[in-house]
Amino acid sequence: MRGFPRYLNTKEDVRICLQLYPEETKQYLAALYQNRFVVKELKVLVDNEAGLVDDLHEVVSRESPDGTLERVQFQKVEDPNARIFQLRLTKTEVEVPVGQEQAHPPEGTK
């Protein structure tokens, strides 16, 4: 193998790459950590209902099947099938080598 591997398939692969390619592995882990979410539809909002908008919630307008415009509340949730969990890594195991500042980037940077 030459250079950083294209795929890391096990926790052991991650451990070895942290020793051989620490910066590349930290970037890889940070990306896995940040991409562990999926967006889930919660409900269709009623006409005057205010939706919740924050880091984990958003309101989106879309066209319904009958052609009317509707507002829908969405929420970001952790995907149990995310790649980070397929590698059997915990959030703590990723945060330690990556560092808190990389695992949780400041607002507005992605």
N, C-alpha and C positions, 0 to 999 in steps of 0.2 A: 504494500500500500504506500502510495506517495501522496503527501498532502492530507488535508482534512477530508475525511470520508464523505461521500455523498449522502449516505444513510447511516443513522445510528439506530440499531434495532434492539438493544438491551441496555439495562442499567450499567452493565459491565463495560459496554462500548463507551458510554458517557464517562465513566470513571477513568478509563484509559486515555480518552481524548482530552480530559481535563489535565492530565499529566503531560501529554505530548503537544497539544495545541490549546493552551488555556484561553487565549483571547477568542479564537473562533468558537470554541465550545461554549464559552460564556454568552456570546452573541446568539448562538443556536438555542441555548436554554432560555435566554430572555425572550426570544421570539416564541418558543413553545409556551412559556408562561403567559405571555400577553394574548396568545391566540387560543386560549383554553375555553373561551366563551362562545355561546351561540345565542341568537336572538329568538325569543319566544313570544308569540302573540298572546296577550293576556285577555283583552276584550275589546269590543267595539264600543266606543264612547257615545253616550247619548248627546243630543244636540248641544245643550248648555254645560255639559260635564267637562270640567277642566282635568286634563290628564296630568300625570306626574312626569316631570322632565328633570333628570339629574344624570349622574355618571352611569347609572344602571338602567334608566328608563328613558323612553322617548315616545313621542306621539307622531304618527305618520298619517297623512291623508292619502286615500286611495279610492279608486272607483270600485263600487260593489258590483256583483253580478247583474243586478237590475239597472245599472247605469248611473246610480246616484253616488254622490261623493260622501264618503264616511271617514271618520277619524278613528284610528286604532291605536291602542296602548300596547307597546312592546317592552320587554324586559330582557336584559342580558343575564344569562345564567351559565354556570359552569357546565360544560358538556362532559359527562362521565366517560365518553368515548374519545376525548381529545388525545392527541398524540402524547402529551406529557404523561397522561395516566396509562396509556398503552405501554409506555416504557417502564411502568411501575415506579415512577418518580412521584414524590410528594411535593407539595408547594414549598415546604421548608427545605427539602433537598435541592431545590432549584434556587431559592432565595439566597442560601448561604454562599455558594460559589459566585453567583451573579452579583449579589449585593442588593440591598434594598432600593437604592437609587435607580438601578437599571431595571429591576423587576417591576417597579412602580414608577414609570416616567412622570415628570411634572405635567400638569394640565396643558393641553395644546400641542404636545409633542407626541407624535406617533410615527 
